[in-house]
């Protein structure tokens, strides 16, 4: 029992260290009940308004932001010292809550008058209330997200006022206090923009769905399924990590939380099987990060991308299928080849769950995910798909007594879902400052032109610069926020150079998510390192190596969107998927120095060349790539037969000598 308690404590410490969503206060007594009550009321409010749509957009977003801010000030401490206060909020917390009630309450009470009676003309009090609202959002961001994103957004906000004093292309006329507060607070381009709108609808419901799915026993079910599928094969625990983390990542918006949830089981198993600590941690980090761009949920950014592009969410979901599939095939084959290279076996079959029994007892837990995918695929809005999937999670759990969700589990799911939505909600709110600034000052056009000039109208250079911006912004700030900033600044540049909008946005999104495994601030890698007991930087570098496909694939779909199911026919995309799959298998073989058998230097280089040729979707490159691959296979087969014959001769000779 003590060992189990220590494990949970270690997991909690890792989550608090690497995921800001978990750096919360645990209140005692009456305060705990009040906070719990607010969390439950918020979840029920979101469910009701999302299901029946009784509020207009700006009011829905204002209520959503109000709950976000109040809970941020209650749950997230202002300082490390105030984190020790577990009985009552501090005086500063109460001041922030009061300012939130004043500013958001003022907007809700006066918005109809402002919009319909005053026809958008402000009174002086409007500006002061807006300023208060903006300031409390910044304080909430500092607490919940951290300094990095808050400082970036503060720089953008200040830029609105000081443009007249900035020389060169970045300068502008400068804007008044009234104009800036109008855009940031009273319009739909600032705090209450698209990002917060998506948070108030789709994101909250899908985070809530994830909490219900987790409490239904879905996590344990997926781990058992993964064990029964791959646990017995060479290097089984690592493959279990890839499968389990991939499935959980489909419904979990946090790479770090995914690492801790599945890694607590898989990382010790990998080490026990014989994988090095840094490799075990890296595999878990890479597999968990892939969930950010794996359909159907794709974290939060997928929904925001759909709103930015004005396309149905199923278009985004469909576009992500091939890149996500190739990513996971690479990771799976890397761990397979590594197991073969160092001679690892799997878990003994007596310790493997029986697939038939697992499916018979808990297979019904897959129904909510199947329903969700089915609804999204048929064009049902994500809003209604999430509500139906959430309800089906509870109903499906009732099909078996062993999985039945009781009242307490349902309430716990409401609480966990509300808590889980705070971080991404605050990020979506404050990043509205960036979007509003770009809209007001035309900064996006200015930066885009500068990047274009630096790239010399060269798409490859422009793409590399966009990649670097995405990764750097993603270091230490949520991938969703990083994507929004890059999508606003750099994606239009790629579109200007002839890239389809979907490919440009998916490109920015991929690299924002991959910042989770990119040193020096690779949060998913560092969380996995904590579980594996390995040096964080070594795990980060190893994770980059294993997840290299994630860094390569976006360049290919940028130049050939057929990999996003954006070709003339579905057949064209499926052929590209098949050839690219061969390519990433060769890439994995080249990375690990193993294919059918151990590779020599020439074979390894040939595998890398083959990978590049097969991933690039043209008939000529496919023919050349397949020819090289066939030569490698024949070479390795002949070498393998020669080695086996040599071993047989050696054994026969030894036996003859002994007999003689």
C-alpha positions as CSV (number, residue, x, y, z in Angstrom):
1,X,0.0,0.0,0.0
2,X,2.9,2.3,0.9
3,X,4.5,1.7,-2.5
4,X,1.2,2.5,-4.3
5,X,0.8,5.7,-2.3
6,X,4.4,6.7,-3.2
7,X,3.7,6.1,-6.9
8,X,0.6,8.3,-6.8
9,X,2.5,11.0,-5.0
10,X,5.3,10.8,-7.6
11,X,2.8,11.1,-10.4
12,X,1.1,14.1,-8.7
13,X,4.5,15.9,-8.2
14,X,5.4,15.3,-11.9
15,X,2.0,16.7,-13.1
16,X,2.4,19.8,-10.9
17,X,5.9,20.3,-12.1
18,X,5.4,20.0,-15.9
19,X,1.6,20.7,-16.4
20,X,0.3,24.1,-15.0
21,X,-3.2,22.7,-15.0
22,X,-2.4,20.6,-11.9
23,X,-0.7,23.3,-9.8
24,X,-3.8,23.9,-7.8
25,X,-4.7,24.3,-4.1
26,X,-6.6,21.7,-2.3
27,X,-9.0,23.4,0.1
28,X,-10.4,22.0,3.3
29,X,-13.8,22.4,5.0
30,X,-16.5,24.8,3.8
31,X,-14.2,26.5,1.2
32,X,-13.7,23.1,-0.5
33,X,-17.4,22.6,-0.7
34,X,-18.0,26.0,-2.2
35,X,-15.3,25.5,-4.8
36,X,-16.7,22.1,-5.6
37,X,-20.2,23.5,-5.9
38,X,-19.0,26.2,-8.4
39,X,-17.2,23.6,-10.5
40,X,-20.4,21.4,-10.7
41,X,-22.6,24.4,-11.4
42,X,-20.3,25.5,-14.2
43,X,-20.3,22.1,-15.8
44,X,-24.1,21.9,-15.6
45,X,-24.4,25.4,-17.0
46,X,-22.2,24.6,-19.9
47,X,-24.1,21.4,-20.7
48,X,-27.5,23.2,-20.6
49,X,-26.5,26.2,-22.7
50,X,-24.6,24.1,-25.2
51,X,-27.5,21.7,-25.6
52,X,-30.3,24.3,-25.9
53,X,-28.4,27.4,-27.1
54,X,-30.3,29.9,-25.1
55,X,-27.5,32.6,-25.0
56,X,-26.2,34.8,-27.8
57,X,-22.5,34.3,-28.5
58,X,-21.0,37.3,-26.6
59,X,-23.0,36.5,-23.5
60,X,-22.1,32.8,-23.6
61,X,-18.5,33.8,-23.8
62,X,-18.8,36.3,-21.0
63,X,-20.4,33.8,-18.7
64,X,-17.7,31.3,-19.6
65,X,-14.9,33.7,-18.9
66,X,-16.5,34.7,-15.6
67,X,-16.5,31.1,-14.4
68,X,-13.0,30.7,-15.7
69,X,-11.7,33.7,-13.9
70,X,-13.4,33.1,-10.5
71,X,-12.2,29.4,-10.5
72,X,-8.7,30.5,-11.5
73,X,-8.4,32.9,-8.6
74,X,-9.9,30.3,-6.2
75,X,-8.0,27.2,-7.3
76,X,-4.6,28.6,-8.6
77,X,-2.5,30.3,-6.0
78,X,-1.0,33.8,-6.7
79,X,2.3,32.8,-5.2
80,X,4.0,29.7,-3.8
81,X,3.5,31.2,-0.3
82,X,-0.3,31.6,-0.8
83,X,-0.5,28.0,-2.0
84,X,-0.2,27.0,1.6
85,X,-3.5,28.6,2.4
86,X,-6.0,25.7,2.4
87,X,-8.9,27.1,4.5
88,X,-9.7,30.4,2.8
89,X,-8.7,32.3,-0.3
90,X,-6.3,35.2,0.3
91,X,-7.3,38.8,0.3
92,X,-5.7,39.3,-3.2
93,X,-7.8,36.3,-4.4
94,X,-10.9,37.9,-3.2
95,X,-10.0,41.3,-4.7
96,X,-9.5,39.6,-8.1
97,X,-12.8,37.8,-7.8
98,X,-14.5,41.0,-6.9
99,X,-13.0,42.8,-10.0
100,X,-14.1,39.9,-12.1
101,X,-17.7,40.1,-10.9
102,X,-17.7,43.9,-11.5
103,X,-16.2,43.8,-15.0
104,X,-17.9,40.7,-16.4
105,X,-21.2,41.6,-14.6
106,X,-21.1,45.1,-16.1
107,X,-20.7,43.6,-19.6
108,X,-23.6,41.2,-19.1
109,X,-25.9,43.8,-17.6
110,X,-25.1,46.6,-20.1
111,X,-24.4,44.8,-23.4
112,X,-27.9,44.9,-24.7
113,X,-28.1,48.6,-24.0
114,X,-24.7,49.2,-25.6
115,X,-25.5,47.1,-28.7
116,X,-29.1,48.0,-29.3
117,X,-29.9,51.3,-27.7
118,X,-26.5,53.1,-27.9
119,X,-25.7,51.5,-31.3
120,X,-22.2,50.6,-30.2
121,X,-21.4,54.0,-28.8
122,X,-19.5,53.8,-25.5
123,X,-19.9,55.7,-22.3
124,X,-16.7,56.4,-20.2
125,X,-17.5,53.7,-17.7
126,X,-17.3,51.1,-20.5
127,X,-13.6,51.7,-21.0
128,X,-12.8,51.5,-17.3
129,X,-14.7,48.2,-17.0
130,X,-12.9,46.9,-20.0
131,X,-9.5,47.8,-18.6
132,X,-10.4,45.9,-15.3
133,X,-11.5,42.9,-17.3
134,X,-8.3,42.8,-19.3
135,X,-6.1,43.1,-16.2
136,X,-7.8,40.2,-14.4
137,X,-7.4,38.0,-17.4
138,X,-3.7,38.7,-17.4
139,X,-3.5,37.9,-13.7
140,X,-5.4,34.6,-14.3
141,X,-3.1,33.8,-17.1
142,X,0.0,34.4,-14.9
143,X,-1.4,32.0,-12.3
144,X,-2.8,29.3,-14.6
145,X,-0.6,29.3,-17.7
146,X,2.6,30.8,-16.4
147,X,4.8,33.8,-17.3
148,X,5.8,32.9,-20.8
149,X,2.4,33.3,-22.5
150,X,1.4,36.2,-20.2
151,X,4.5,38.2,-21.1
152,X,4.1,37.5,-24.9
153,X,0.5,38.8,-24.7
154,X,1.5,41.8,-22.6
155,X,4.1,42.7,-25.3
156,X,1.4,42.6,-27.9
157,X,-1.0,44.7,-25.8
158,X,1.7,47.4,-25.2
159,X,2.5,47.4,-28.9
160,X,-0.9,48.8,-29.6
161,X,0.0,52.0,-27.7
162,X,3.6,52.5,-28.6
163,X,3.5,51.9,-32.4
164,X,4.2,55.6,-33.1
165,X,7.5,55.4,-31.3
166,X,8.8,52.2,-33.1
167,X,10.9,52.9,-36.2
168,X,10.8,50.9,-39.4
169,X,8.3,48.5,-40.7
170,X,6.9,47.5,-37.3
171,X,5.9,51.0,-36.5
172,X,2.3,52.2,-36.7
173,X,0.2,55.3,-35.8
174,X,-0.5,54.1,-32.3
175,X,-3.9,53.7,-30.8
176,X,-5.8,55.3,-27.9
177,X,-6.8,53.7,-24.6
178,X,-10.4,53.8,-25.7
179,X,-9.8,52.2,-29.1
180,X,-7.7,49.4,-27.6
181,X,-10.1,48.6,-24.8
182,X,-13.0,48.6,-27.3
183,X,-11.3,46.0,-29.5
184,X,-10.0,43.9,-26.7
185,X,-13.2,43.7,-24.5
186,X,-16.2,44.9,-26.3
187,X,-15.6,43.4,-29.7
188,X,-15.4,39.9,-31.1
189,X,-11.7,40.1,-32.1
190,X,-10.1,40.4,-28.6
191,X,-10.8,38.4,-25.4
192,X,-14.2,37.4,-26.6
193,X,-13.0,36.2,-30.0
194,X,-13.2,32.9,-31.8
195,X,-10.8,31.1,-29.5
196,X,-12.8,31.8,-26.4
197,X,-16.0,31.0,-28.3
198,X,-14.6,27.6,-29.1
199,X,-13.5,27.1,-25.5
200,X,-17.0,28.0,-24.3
201,X,-18.6,25.3,-26.6
202,X,-16.6,22.5,-28.1
203,X,-13.5,22.4,-25.9
204,X,-15.3,22.4,-22.6
205,X,-17.7,19.6,-23.6
206,X,-14.9,17.5,-25.0
207,X,-12.7,18.0,-21.9
208,X,-15.8,16.9,-19.9
209,X,-16.3,13.9,-22.2
210,X,-12.7,12.9,-21.5
211,X,-13.3,13.1,-17.8
212,X,-16.4,10.9,-18.0
213,X,-14.6,8.4,-20.3
214,X,-11.7,8.2,-17.9
215,X,-13.9,7.6,-14.8
216,X,-15.9,4.9,-16.7
217,X,-12.8,2.7,-16.7
218,X,-11.8,3.4,-20.3
219,X,-8.1,3.9,-19.4
220,X,-7.7,0.5,-17.8
221,X,-9.7,-1.1,-20.6
222,X,-7.4,0.4,-23.3
223,X,-4.3,-0.6,-21.4
224,X,-5.5,-4.2,-21.2
225,X,-6.5,-4.2,-24.9
226,X,-3.0,-2.9,-25.7
227,X,-1.4,-5.6,-23.5
228,X,-3.4,-8.4,-25.2
229,X,-2.6,-7.1,-28.7
230,X,1.1,-6.4,-28.3
231,X,2.3,-7.2,-24.8
232,X,3.6,-10.7,-25.8
233,X,5.6,-9.6,-28.8
234,X,9.2,-8.5,-28.9
235,X,9.5,-5.4,-26.7
236,X,5.8,-5.6,-25.9
237,X,5.6,-3.0,-23.1
238,X,6.9,-0.3,-25.4
239,X,4.3,-1.2,-28.0
240,X,1.6,-1.2,-25.3
241,X,2.8,2.4,-24.5
242,X,2.4,3.4,-28.2
243,X,-1.1,1.9,-28.5
244,X,-2.4,2.9,-25.1
245,X,-1.1,6.5,-25.3
246,X,-2.4,6.8,-28.8
247,X,-5.9,5.8,-27.8
248,X,-5.9,8.0,-24.6
249,X,-4.4,10.9,-26.6
250,X,-7.4,10.8,-28.9
251,X,-9.6,12.0,-26.0
252,X,-7.0,13.7,-23.7
253,X,-6.0,17.2,-24.6
254,X,-2.8,17.3,-22.5
255,X,0.3,15.5,-23.6
256,X,1.8,15.7,-20.0
257,X,-1.3,14.3,-18.4
258,X,-1.3,11.5,-21.0
259,X,2.3,10.7,-20.1
260,X,1.6,10.4,-16.4
261,X,-1.7,8.5,-16.9
262,X,-0.3,5.8,-19.2
263,X,3.4,6.1,-18.4
264,X,3.0,5.2,-14.8
265,X,2.2,1.7,-16.0
266,X,4.2,1.4,-19.2
267,X,7.5,3.0,-18.3
268,X,8.3,0.6,-15.4
269,X,7.3,-2.3,-17.7
270,X,9.6,-1.1,-20.5
271,X,12.5,-0.8,-18.1
272,X,11.8,-4.2,-16.6
273,X,11.8,-5.7,-20.1
274,X,15.2,-4.3,-20.9
275,X,14.8,-0.9,-22.5
276,X,17.1,1.8,-21.3
277,X,15.4,4.5,-19.1
278,X,15.9,7.3,-21.6
279,X,14.4,5.2,-24.4
280,X,11.4,4.2,-22.2
281,X,10.7,7.8,-21.3
282,X,11.1,9.0,-24.8
283,X,8.7,6.4,-26.3
284,X,6.0,7.4,-23.8
285,X,6.5,11.1,-24.5
286,X,6.4,10.7,-28.2
287,X,3.3,8.4,-28.1
288,X,1.5,10.8,-25.8
289,X,2.3,13.9,-27.8
290,X,0.9,12.3,-31.0
291,X,-2.6,12.4,-29.3
292,X,-2.5,16.1,-29.9
293,X,-3.1,15.6,-33.6
294,X,-4.8,12.2,-33.6
295,X,-8.6,12.3,-34.5
296,X,-11.3,12.5,-33.4
297,X,-10.6,15.2,-30.8
298,X,-7.0,16.5,-31.5
299,X,-6.7,18.5,-28.3
300,X,-8.4,21.9,-28.6
301,X,-6.6,23.3,-31.6
302,X,-8.5,21.2,-34.1
303,X,-11.8,22.9,-33.3
304,X,-10.2,26.4,-33.4
305,X,-8.7,25.5,-36.8
306,X,-12.1,24.6,-38.2
307,X,-13.5,28.0,-37.0
308,X,-10.5,29.9,-38.5
309,X,-10.9,28.1,-41.9
310,X,-14.7,28.1,-41.8
311,X,-14.9,24.4,-42.6
312,X,-16.7,21.5,-40.9
313,X,-14.7,19.9,-38.2
314,X,-14.9,16.5,-40.0
315,X,-12.7,18.1,-42.7
316,X,-10.0,18.8,-40.1
317,X,-10.5,15.3,-38.6
318,X,-10.1,13.6,-42.0
319,X,-7.1,15.7,-42.9
320,X,-5.3,14.5,-39.7
321,X,-5.8,10.8,-40.3
322,X,-2.8,10.0,-42.6
323,X,-0.2,12.2,-40.8
324,X,-1.3,10.8,-37.4
325,X,-1.2,7.2,-38.7
326,X,2.3,7.6,-40.2
327,X,3.5,9.2,-36.9
328,X,2.3,6.2,-34.9
329,X,3.5,3.6,-37.4
330,X,7.0,5.1,-37.1
331,X,7.0,5.1,-33.3
332,X,5.6,1.5,-33.2
333,X,8.3,0.2,-35.7
334,X,11.1,2.1,-33.9
335,X,10.3,0.2,-30.7
336,X,10.0,-3.0,-32.6
337,X,13.3,-2.7,-34.3
338,X,15.0,-1.6,-31.1
339,X,13.6,-4.7,-29.3
340,X,15.0,-6.9,-32.1
341,X,18.3,-5.1,-32.1
342,X,19.0,-5.6,-28.4
343,X,17.2,-9.0,-28.3
344,X,14.2,-8.2,-26.1
345,X,11.3,-10.5,-25.6
346,X,7.7,-9.7,-24.6
347,X,5.7,-10.2,-21.4
348,X,5.0,-13.9,-20.6
349,X,1.6,-14.9,-22.0
350,X,0.3,-15.9,-18.6
351,X,0.5,-12.3,-17.5
352,X,-1.3,-11.0,-20.6
353,X,-5.1,-10.3,-20.3
354,X,-7.2,-12.5,-22.5
355,X,-8.6,-10.3,-25.4
356,X,-11.9,-12.2,-25.6
357,X,-12.5,-11.8,-21.9
358,X,-11.5,-8.2,-21.9
359,X,-13.9,-7.4,-24.8
360,X,-16.7,-9.4,-23.3
361,X,-16.4,-7.7,-19.9
362,X,-15.6,-4.1,-21.0
363,X,-15.9,-3.9,-24.8
364,X,-19.0,-1.8,-24.4
365,X,-16.8,1.1,-23.1
366,X,-15.8,1.6,-26.7
367,X,-19.3,2.6,-27.7
368,X,-19.0,6.3,-26.7
369,X,-15.9,6.7,-28.9
370,X,-17.6,4.8,-31.8
371,X,-20.7,7.0,-31.4
372,X,-18.5,10.2,-31.3
373,X,-16.5,9.2,-34.4
374,X,-19.7,8.2,-36.2
375,X,-21.5,11.4,-35.5
376,X,-18.6,13.6,-36.4
377,X,-18.1,11.7,-39.6
378,X,-21.7,12.2,-40.7
379,X,-21.4,16.0,-40.3
380,X,-23.1,16.4,-36.9
381,X,-21.7,19.5,-35.2
382,X,-19.0,18.8,-32.6
383,X,-21.3,20.4,-30.0
384,X,-24.1,17.9,-30.3
385,X,-21.7,15.0,-31.0
386,X,-19.9,15.8,-27.7
387,X,-23.2,15.9,-25.7
388,X,-24.4,12.6,-27.2
389,X,-21.0,11.0,-26.6
390,X,-21.0,12.2,-23.0
391,X,-24.5,10.8,-22.3
392,X,-23.6,7.5,-24.1
393,X,-20.6,7.2,-21.8
394,X,-22.8,7.0,-18.7
395,X,-25.4,4.8,-20.4
396,X,-22.7,2.4,-21.8
397,X,-21.2,2.1,-18.3
398,X,-24.5,0.9,-17.0
399,X,-24.5,-2.1,-19.4
400,X,-22.3,-4.0,-16.9
401,X,-22.5,-3.9,-13.1
402,X,-18.6,-4.0,-12.9
403,X,-18.3,-0.7,-14.9
404,X,-21.5,1.1,-13.8
405,X,-20.9,4.8,-13.0
406,X,-22.7,5.7,-9.8
407,X,-23.8,9.2,-8.7
408,X,-20.5,10.0,-7.0
409,X,-18.5,9.0,-10.2
410,X,-20.7,11.2,-12.3
411,X,-20.2,14.2,-9.9
412,X,-16.5,13.5,-9.8
413,X,-16.4,13.6,-13.6
414,X,-18.2,17.0,-13.7
415,X,-15.6,18.3,-11.2
416,X,-12.6,16.9,-13.1
417,X,-14.0,18.1,-16.4
418,X,-14.5,21.7,-15.1
419,X,-11.0,21.7,-13.6
420,X,-9.5,20.4,-16.8
421,X,-11.1,23.1,-18.9
422,X,-9.7,26.0,-16.9
423,X,-6.1,26.0,-18.4
424,X,-7.1,25.8,-22.0
425,X,-10.0,28.3,-21.4
426,X,-7.7,30.9,-19.9
427,X,-5.2,30.4,-22.8
428,X,-7.9,30.9,-25.3
429,X,-9.0,34.1,-23.6
430,X,-5.6,35.8,-23.3
431,X,-4.5,34.8,-26.7
432,X,-7.4,36.9,-27.9
433,X,-5.1,39.9,-27.1
434,X,-2.7,38.7,-29.8
435,X,-5.5,38.2,-32.3
436,X,-7.0,41.6,-31.5
437,X,-3.6,43.4,-31.8
438,X,-2.9,41.8,-35.1
439,X,-6.3,42.9,-36.3
440,X,-6.0,46.4,-35.1
441,X,-2.4,47.1,-36.1
442,X,-2.1,44.9,-39.2
443,X,0.9,43.4,-37.5
444,X,0.2,40.0,-39.1
445,X,0.6,41.5,-42.5
446,X,3.8,43.3,-41.5
447,X,5.4,40.3,-39.9
448,X,4.3,38.1,-42.9
449,X,5.9,40.5,-45.3
450,X,9.1,40.6,-43.3
451,X,9.2,36.8,-43.2
452,X,8.5,36.7,-46.9
453,X,11.3,39.1,-47.6
454,X,13.7,37.0,-45.4
455,X,12.6,33.9,-47.2
456,X,13.0,35.5,-50.6
457,X,9.6,34.2,-51.7
458,X,11.1,30.7,-51.3
459,X,8.4,28.3,-49.9
460,X,10.9,25.9,-48.2
461,X,12.7,28.7,-46.3
462,X,9.3,30.2,-45.4
463,X,8.1,26.8,-44.1
464,X,11.3,26.3,-42.1
465,X,10.8,29.8,-40.5
466,X,7.2,28.9,-39.7
467,X,8.3,25.6,-38.2
468,X,10.8,27.4,-36.0
469,X,8.3,30.0,-34.9
470,X,5.8,27.3,-34.0
471,X,8.2,25.3,-32.0
472,X,9.7,28.2,-30.1
473,X,6.3,29.6,-29.3
474,X,5.2,26.2,-28.2
475,X,8.0,25.9,-25.7
476,X,6.4,26.5,-22.3
477,X,3.0,27.7,-23.5
478,X,0.0,25.5,-24.5
479,X,0.1,24.1,-28.0
480,X,-3.3,25.6,-28.6
481,X,-2.2,29.1,-27.8
482,X,1.0,28.7,-29.9
483,X,-1.1,27.5,-32.8
484,X,-3.5,30.4,-32.6
485,X,-0.5,32.9,-32.7
486,X,1.2,31.2,-35.6
487,X,-2.0,30.6,-37.5
488,X,-2.6,34.4,-37.3
489,X,0.9,35.5,-38.2
490,X,2.6,32.8,-40.4
491,X,-0.2,30.6,-41.9
492,X,-1.4,33.5,-44.2
493,X,2.1,33.8,-45.4
494,X,2.2,30.2,-46.5
495,X,-1.2,30.6,-48.2
496,X,0.2,33.6,-50.0
497,X,3.0,31.4,-51.4
498,X,0.4,29.0,-52.9
499,X,-0.2,26.5,-50.0
500,X,-3.8,25.4,-49.5
501,X,-5.2,27.0,-46.3
502,X,-5.8,23.6,-44.7
503,X,-2.3,22.5,-45.3
504,X,-0.8,25.8,-44.0
505,X,-2.8,25.6,-40.7
506,X,-2.1,21.9,-40.2
507,X,1.6,22.6,-40.7
508,X,1.6,25.3,-38.0
509,X,-0.5,23.0,-35.7
510,X,1.8,20.0,-36.0
511,X,4.9,21.9,-34.9
512,X,3.1,23.7,-32.1
513,X,2.2,20.3,-30.7
514,X,5.7,18.8,-31.3
515,X,7.2,21.4,-29.0
516,X,6.2,19.0,-26.2
517,X,9.1,16.8,-27.2
518,X,11.5,19.5,-28.5
519,X,14.3,20.5,-26.1
520,X,15.1,22.8,-24.3
521,X,11.5,23.1,-23.0
522,X,10.0,19.7,-23.9
523,X,7.4,19.3,-21.2
524,X,6.1,15.9,-22.2
525,X,9.7,14.5,-22.4
526,X,10.6,16.0,-19.0
527,X,7.5,14.5,-17.4
528,X,8.4,11.1,-18.8
529,X,12.0,11.5,-17.6
530,X,10.6,12.0,-14.1
531,X,8.8,8.7,-14.3
532,X,11.7,6.9,-16.0
533,X,14.4,8.3,-13.7
534,X,16.4,9.5,-16.7
535,X,18.1,12.8,-17.5
536,X,15.5,15.1,-18.9
537,X,17.6,16.5,-21.8
538,X,18.6,13.0,-22.9
539,X,15.0,11.9,-22.9
540,X,14.1,15.0,-24.9
541,X,16.8,14.3,-27.5
542,X,15.8,10.6,-27.8
543,X,12.2,11.6,-28.1
544,X,13.0,14.0,-31.0
545,X,14.9,11.1,-32.7
546,X,12.0,8.6,-32.3
547,X,9.4,11.2,-33.3
548,X,11.3,12.5,-36.3
549,X,8.4,11.6,-38.7
550,X,6.4,14.3,-37.0
551,X,9.0,16.8,-38.0
552,X,9.2,15.5,-41.6
553,X,5.6,14.7,-42.6
554,X,4.3,18.3,-42.4
555,X,6.8,19.3,-45.2
556,X,5.4,16.6,-47.4
557,X,1.8,17.5,-47.0
558,X,2.7,21.2,-47.4
559,X,3.9,20.5,-50.9
560,X,1.4,17.7,-51.7
561,X,-1.9,18.0,-49.8
562,X,-2.9,14.5,-51.0
563,X,-1.7,13.3,-47.6
564,X,-4.5,15.4,-46.0
565,X,-7.2,13.7,-48.1
566,X,-7.1,16.9,-50.1
567,X,-6.4,15.3,-53.5
568,X,-8.7,14.8,-56.5
569,X,-9.8,11.3,-55.3
570,X,-9.8,9.2,-52.1
571,X,-7.9,6.5,-54.0
572,X,-5.1,9.0,-54.6
573,X,-4.8,9.6,-50.9
574,X,-5.0,5.9,-50.0
575,X,-2.2,5.1,-52.4
576,X,-0.1,7.9,-50.9
577,X,-0.9,6.5,-47.5
578,X,0.3,3.0,-48.5
579,X,3.6,4.2,-50.0
580,X,4.3,6.6,-47.2
581,X,3.7,3.8,-44.7
582,X,6.5,1.8,-46.4
583,X,8.6,4.9,-46.2
584,X,8.2,5.5,-42.5
585,X,8.9,1.8,-41.8
586,X,12.2,2.2,-43.7
587,X,12.8,5.4,-41.7
588,X,12.3,3.5,-38.4
589,X,14.7,0.8,-39.7
590,X,17.3,3.4,-40.6
591,X,17.0,5.1,-37.2
592,X,17.5,1.8,-35.2
593,X,20.0,0.1,-37.5
594,X,17.7,-3.0,-38.0
595,X,15.4,-4.2,-40.6
596,X,15.1,-8.0,-41.2
597,X,18.4,-8.3,-39.4
598,X,21.1,-5.8,-38.2
599,X,21.9,-3.3,-40.9
600,X,25.4,-2.2,-42.0
601,X,26.2,1.5,-42.9
602,X,25.3,1.1,-46.6
603,X,22.0,-0.6,-45.8
604,X,21.1,2.0,-43.2
605,X,21.8,4.9,-45.6
606,X,19.8,3.1,-48.3
607,X,16.8,2.8,-45.8
608,X,16.9,6.6,-45.2
609,X,17.0,7.2,-49.0
610,X,14.1,4.8,-49.5
611,X,12.1,6.5,-46.8
612,X,12.4,9.9,-48.4
613,X,11.5,8.5,-51.8
614,X,8.5,6.6,-50.6
615,X,7.1,9.5,-48.5
616,X,7.3,11.9,-51.4
617,X,4.2,10.9,-53.4
618,X,5.1,10.6,-57.0
619,X,5.2,7.5,-59.2
620,X,8.9,7.8,-60.2
621,X,10.0,8.1,-56.6
622,X,7.9,5.2,-55.5
623,X,9.4,2.9,-58.2
624,X,12.9,3.9,-57.3
625,X,12.2,3.5,-53.6
626,X,10.6,0.1,-54.0
627,X,13.5,-1.0,-56.1
628,X,16.1,0.0,-53.4
629,X,13.9,-1.6,-50.7
630,X,13.8,-4.9,-52.7
631,X,17.6,-4.8,-53.0
632,X,18.0,-4.3,-49.3
633,X,15.6,-7.2,-48.5
634,X,17.4,-9.5,-50.9
635,X,20.8,-8.4,-49.5
636,X,19.7,-9.1,-45.9
637,X,18.0,-12.4,-46.8
638,X,21.2,-13.7,-48.5
639,X,23.4,-12.4,-45.6
640,X,21.0,-14.1,-43.1
641,X,21.2,-17.4,-44.9
642,X,25.0,-17.2,-45.1
643,X,25.2,-16.4,-41.4
644,X,22.9,-19.3,-40.5
645,X,24.9,-21.7,-42.8
646,X,28.1,-20.6,-41.1
647,X,26.6,-21.2,-37.7
648,X,25.4,-24.7,-38.8
649,X,28.9,-25.5,-40.1
650,X,30.5,-24.3,-36.9
651,X,28.1,-26.4,-34.8
652,X,28.8,-29.5,-37.0
653,X,32.5,-29.0,-36.9
654,X,32.4,-28.6,-33.1
655,X,30.3,-31.8,-32.8
656,X,32.8,-33.7,-35.0
657,X,35.7,-32.5,-33.0
658,X,34.0,-33.6,-29.7
659,X,33.1,-37.0,-31.2
660,X,36.7,-37.4,-32.5
